[in-house]
Amino acid sequence: MVNKNNEERSVKYFQGLMLAVVWLIPASMTLLFINLVHISYQVNDHQTASIAISLIAVAVFWILAGILTYVFIGLHKGAKKEEQH
């Protein structure tokens, strides 16, 4: 039988890893869009479309990461309250 303490530690490790991936995605997307705007500048492309799309997409990714983190923390607080009762 698996030790409950080891199982809880594994679950918390995996959840922390998922939370890190949630924040890695917007960070990498931000770097990608910065690179795309830089490339459009180098090739003298029309930059207003690149910048507008980048600003909207980056904002959406960061907001979604924040919402997922808020839900994640809220679920942990709810689980701690139920354990206390």
C-alpha positions in Angstrom: 0.0 0.0 0.0 1.2 3.5 -0.9 2.1 5.8 2.0 -0.5 8.6 2.2 2.2 11.2 3.0 4.2 10.2 -0.2 1.1 10.3 -2.2 0.2 13.8 -1.0 3.7 15.0 -1.7 3.5 13.6 -5.2 0.2 15.3 -5.9 1.5 18.6 -4.6 4.6 18.3 -6.7 2.5 17.6 -9.8 0.2 20.5 -9.1 3.1 22.8 -8.7 4.5 21.6 -12.0 1.2 22.3 -13.7 1.1 25.8 -12.2 4.6 26.5 -13.5 3.5 25.4 -17.0 0.5 27.7 -16.7 2.9 30.6 -16.3 5.5 29.3 -18.7 3.0 29.5 -21.6 2.3 33.3 -21.4 5.9 34.0 -20.8 7.0 32.1 -23.9 4.1 33.6 -25.9 5.3 37.1 -24.9 8.8 36.3 -26.0 7.4 34.9 -29.3 5.4 38.1 -30.0 8.3 40.3 -29.2 10.4 38.3 -31.6 7.7 38.6 -34.3 7.4 42.4 -33.9 11.2 42.6 -34.1 11.3 40.6 -37.3 8.5 42.7 -38.8 10.6 45.8 -38.1 13.7 44.2 -39.7 11.8 43.4 -42.9 10.0 46.7 -43.0 6.6 45.1 -42.7 3.5 46.9 -41.6 3.9 46.9 -37.8 0.6 48.2 -36.5 -1.1 44.9 -37.2 1.7 42.9 -35.6 1.7 45.1 -32.5 -2.1 45.2 -32.2 -2.4 41.4 -32.4 0.5 40.9 -30.1 -0.9 43.2 -27.4 -4.3 41.6 -27.4 -2.9 38.0 -27.5 -0.3 38.6 -24.8 -2.9 40.2 -22.5 -5.3 37.3 -23.0 -2.6 34.7 -22.1 -1.5 36.6 -19.0 -5.1 37.1 -17.9 -6.0 33.4 -18.4 -2.8 32.4 -16.4 -3.9 34.7 -13.6 -7.4 33.3 -13.5 -6.1 29.7 -13.5 -3.8 30.6 -10.6 -6.6 32.2 -8.7 -8.8 29.1 -9.1 -5.9 26.8 -8.2 -5.2 28.8 -5.0 -8.9 29.0 -4.2 -9.3 25.2 -4.5 -6.4 24.7 -2.2 -7.9 27.0 0.4 -11.2 25.2 0.1 -9.6 21.9 0.6 -7.7 23.1 3.7 -11.0 24.4 5.2 -12.7 21.0 4.7 -9.8 19.2 6.3 -10.1 21.4 9.4 -13.9 20.5 9.8 
